[in-house]
Amino acid sequence: MVRINGKETQEAVGKSIAAYLKETGYDSRRVAVECNDEIVPKNCYEQVMIRETDTIEVVSFVGGG
């Protein structure tokens, strides 16, 4: 199982990071993604595939004042 933001899921396995973000409603312009303790560059979201043993963190940027 892949672990995304602390929760285990099987649904994301085999999808690109871009596809996962789109399916789950994240705006890829407003997030940072870390896969196995390494930041994934935005220009690689389409190419990086989510594997069964991955640990992924998706962090959203929120403006405020």
C-alpha angles and dihedrals in degrees: 000000000000118000115220119182089341097309125106118230138165096196096080096053112115095017126111118249088246092055092047092050092049094047093049096047100251118147102229090208091062102044141072119213126207119191119190092343095310126106111240112221112237091237088062098053092100094050102042110089121203112241131200095254098045126122110206132185121193114195120192122209113228124190122217144142 
